[in-house]
Amino acid sequence: MMKGKKLLIGITASIAAYKIALLIRILKKAGAEVQVIMTPSAFEFIPPLTLATLSEKPVLSEFVKDQTGTWNNHVDLGLWADLMLIAPASANTLAKMAHGLCDNLLLATYLSARCPVAIAPAMDLDMYAHPTTQQNLQTLQSFGHLLIDAEVGPLASGLEGKGRMAEPEHIFRFLEQYFTPGRQELSGKKVLITAGPTREYIDPVRYISNGSTGKMGFALAKEFAANGADVTVVCGPTEATPPSSEWAEIIPVTTAHEMYEATLQKFEKTDIAVFTAAVSDYTPKQIAPEKIKKDSPEMNIKLVKSKDIAKEMGLRKQTGQLTIGFALETQNEEENARGKLQKKNLDFVVLNSLRDQGAGFGYDTNQITIIDSQGTHKFELKSKDKVAKDIVTYAIACWKRKEA
Ligand SMILES: Cc1cc2nc3c(=O)[nH]c(=O)nc-3n(C[C@H](O)[C@H](O)[C@H](O)COP(=O)(O)O)c2cc1C
């Protein structure tokens, strides 16, 4: 999708500038043409030699090139590009863009650009939260510019919060989705998927787990991303190959509690959540600090209930959110799945029965039944990729009904 696309990348003076080298590499690998423009202050943060080498074009920064009177034509640059990306966008440059200041080549090019403009802000959490910055971002969005929102996490200042520039892979995914025709059904929607098993440690070397591979969750992640969604996968320990970080954010976790915490952190901002993970229902009350010795003929391990992630998110669910549960049953399948629908406040439950040949853990195929308030819908045995398409199609239809 990026092949032949012409991108102007405007780099400003933020610590996050170092990440743009990686973004340029990814874009070039995908076949895009990249022209870098830097603000004069940005030179303090990344050497132009790196960017010129990776983009295979000299970096531009000055209006006038040398003593000969040759100048960098910001108007031509603005007309050349299919998209102008300002990343990292400093608070200073955002303010100037919002108010039409034009004291460097990047800003002159921005004001001349007829192409779409995308902005990836980067700054400390208080700078980001400041009403001035927020107002400037709103003004820029009111001009029709695309916001690749800052992310939450550790900041260069040592503080933690919202302000980190989106990771290069996320920016790439955003751009790729932007340029992909006909795949925009879930564009801008955030999808959260839990996948794989969890491990509940008994002692430092032994744990309780199950045979989930995460393959169904990964197939869903791929399909949601193919429909334009911004996908995050909270993933338990598995040998299966996780989705590429270019089209899904992967949050690795080990225990049920870690999966709960990671899901909780993301859930509020999620549009569609899919709970495919096989989370341990119980966890040892205590983890033995040393490896347990085989001294006695019997042993008892006291287990306590883990948090039911789907149920907990069901309690927090807002009107616009869509939540999808998975049920793997061995008996009274439909009745149990319908119970989950109610108890966990789900929009629909995807049921697979261990009685069906080729369904469940470890197989590359699955046979599902979707259960919701409208009824019961049985599907044929299919590859997990095709099952993922059925589920995503169903989810999109539900989403449209919710939005209508
Ligand atoms: C070490 C250091 C890191 C900085 N990081 C950021 C940042 O991440 N975001 C930001 O808006 N400003 C940051 N600043 C402040 C900007 O560099 C400063 O406002 C500069 O004038 C912006 O210039 P420009 O927008 O023309 O590139 C930082 C300054 C220093 C010294």
The ligand as a MOL file (V3000), in Angstrom:
LIG
                    3D

  0  0  0     0  0            999 V3000
M  V30 BEGIN CTAB
M  V30 COUNTS 31 33 0 0 0
M  V30 BEGIN ATOM
M  V30 1 C 16.5730 17.4820 25.9770 0
M  V30 2 C 15.3620 18.2030 25.4590 0
M  V30 3 C 14.2650 17.4570 25.1010 0
M  V30 4 C 13.1290 18.0880 24.6190 0
M  V30 5 N 12.0600 17.3200 24.2710 0
M  V30 6 C 10.9440 17.9250 23.8350 0
M  V30 7 C 9.8140 17.1520 23.4640 0
M  V30 8 O 9.8190 15.9180 23.5020 0
M  V30 9 N 8.7170 17.7910 23.0310 0
M  V30 10 C 8.6370 19.1570 22.9500 0
M  V30 11 O 7.5950 19.6710 22.5760 0
M  V30 12 N 9.7140 19.9100 23.2870 0
M  V30 13 C 10.8440 19.3380 23.7140 0
M  V30 14 N 11.9200 20.1140 24.0590 0
M  V30 15 C 11.8430 21.5600 23.8600 0
M  V30 16 C 12.0340 21.9070 22.3670 0
M  V30 17 O 13.2540 21.3720 21.8970 0
M  V30 18 C 11.9730 23.4120 22.1480 0
M  V30 19 O 10.6730 23.8860 22.4730 0
M  V30 20 C 12.3320 23.8000 20.7400 0
M  V30 21 O 12.3250 25.1960 20.6490 0
M  V30 22 C 11.3630 23.2520 19.7120 0
M  V30 23 O 11.7740 23.6730 18.4340 0
M  V30 24 P 11.0540 23.2610 17.0740 0
M  V30 25 O 9.6010 23.0920 17.3610 0
M  V30 26 O 11.3110 24.4050 16.1610 0
M  V30 27 O 11.7030 22.0300 16.5810 0
M  V30 28 C 13.0870 19.5060 24.5240 0
M  V30 29 C 14.2110 20.2420 24.8670 0
M  V30 30 C 15.3370 19.6030 25.3310 0
M  V30 31 C 16.5350 20.4140 25.6940 0
M  V30 END ATOM
M  V30 BEGIN BOND
M  V30 1 1 1 2
M  V30 2 1 2 3
M  V30 3 2 2 30
M  V30 4 2 3 4
M  V30 5 1 4 5
M  V30 6 1 4 28
M  V30 7 2 5 6
M  V30 8 1 6 7
M  V30 9 1 6 13
M  V30 10 2 7 8
M  V30 11 1 7 9
M  V30 12 1 9 10
M  V30 13 2 10 11
M  V30 14 1 10 12
M  V30 15 2 12 13
M  V30 16 1 13 14
M  V30 17 1 14 15
M  V30 18 1 14 28
M  V30 19 1 15 16
M  V30 20 1 16 17
M  V30 21 1 16 18
M  V30 22 1 18 19
M  V30 23 1 18 20
M  V30 24 1 20 21
M  V30 25 1 20 22
M  V30 26 1 22 23
M  V30 27 1 23 24
M  V30 28 2 24 25
M  V30 29 1 24 26
M  V30 30 1 24 27
M  V30 31 2 28 29
M  V30 32 1 29 30
M  V30 33 1 30 31
M  V30 END BOND
M  V30 END CTAB
M  END
